[in-house]
Amino acid sequence: MLWLAGAAVAVAVLLSLGTGGEGTASREERRIAEVLQAMAGVGRVEVALFYADGDQTPTGAVVVAQVAEDMEVKLSLIRAVRTLLNLPETAVDVFAMEGER
């Protein structure tokens, strides 16, 4: 049940970010999504980055991926995002894309 609550929060955040302007975060999110989609077996990817108040660097990330049900792919996505953004493992969440089960 905890994963369901996390998924609901992630979807709500993604929806709230979807109508924003084309700022630096949007460009960074798109670029990270491009890199992740280039990885073998990942499929389509959406990325949302989170920033602490007044902070310039991301403090967390949510990845919604087409093939996130595959544990090997999920762990690879987490490792890639951690490397790209210098984040701890606990700051990166990966969820399956809707309709992809």
C-alpha positions in Angstrom: 0.0 0.0 0.0 2.9 2.4 0.6 4.0 2.2 -3.1 0.4 3.1 -4.1 0.6 6.3 -1.9 4.0 7.1 -3.4 2.6 6.6 -6.9 -0.3 8.9 -6.2 2.0 11.6 -4.9 4.2 11.2 -8.0 1.3 11.5 -10.4 -0.1 14.6 -8.6 3.3 16.3 -8.7 3.8 15.4 -12.4 0.4 16.8 -13.2 1.1 20.0 -11.3 4.4 20.5 -13.1 2.9 19.8 -16.6 1.4 23.3 -17.0 4.5 25.2 -15.9 6.8 27.4 -18.1 9.8 26.2 -20.0 12.3 26.9 -17.2 15.7 25.3 -16.5 14.1 22.4 -14.7 12.0 21.5 -17.7 15.0 21.5 -20.0 17.0 19.4 -17.4 14.1 17.0 -16.9 13.8 16.5 -20.7 17.5 16.0 -21.1 17.6 13.4 -18.3 14.6 11.6 -19.8 16.4 11.5 -23.2 19.5 9.9 -21.5 17.4 7.4 -19.6 15.4 6.4 -22.8 18.6 5.7 -24.6 19.4 3.0 -22.1 18.7 -0.6 -23.3 15.3 -1.9 -22.4 13.9 1.2 -20.7 11.2 2.4 -23.2 9.5 5.8 -22.6 10.4 7.9 -19.6 9.1 11.0 -17.8 11.2 12.8 -15.2 10.2 15.3 -12.5 12.9 17.0 -10.4 12.4 18.5 -7.0 14.2 21.4 -5.4 14.5 22.6 -1.8 13.4 26.2 -1.2 15.9 28.5 -2.8 18.2 25.6 -3.9 19.6 25.5 -7.4 20.4 21.8 -7.4 17.8 19.0 -7.4 17.2 17.4 -4.0 15.0 14.6 -5.5 13.7 12.9 -8.6 10.7 10.9 -9.7 11.0 8.7 -12.8 8.0 7.2 -14.5 9.1 4.6 -17.0 7.5 2.2 -19.4 9.5 -0.8 -18.2 9.8 0.0 -14.5 8.2 -3.3 -13.6 11.4 -5.0 -14.5 13.6 -4.9 -11.4 16.9 -4.8 -13.3 15.6 -1.8 -15.4 14.3 -0.1 -12.3 17.7 -0.4 -10.5 19.5 0.8 -13.6 17.3 3.9 -13.8 17.9 4.7 -10.1 21.6 4.3 -10.5 21.7 6.5 -13.6 19.6 9.3 -12.0 21.8 9.1 -8.9 24.9 9.5 -11.0 23.6 12.3 -13.2 22.3 14.4 -10.3 24.6 13.2 -7.4 21.6 12.2 -5.3 21.3 9.6 -2.6 19.4 6.4 -3.4 16.5 7.5 -1.1 16.0 10.7 -3.2 15.1 8.8 -6.4 11.8 7.0 -6.9 10.9 5.0 -10.0 7.3 4.0 -11.0 5.7 2.1 -13.8 4.0 4.2 -16.5 0.2 3.9 -16.5 -1.2 1.3 -18.8 2.1 -0.5 -19.2 1.4 -3.6 -17.1 
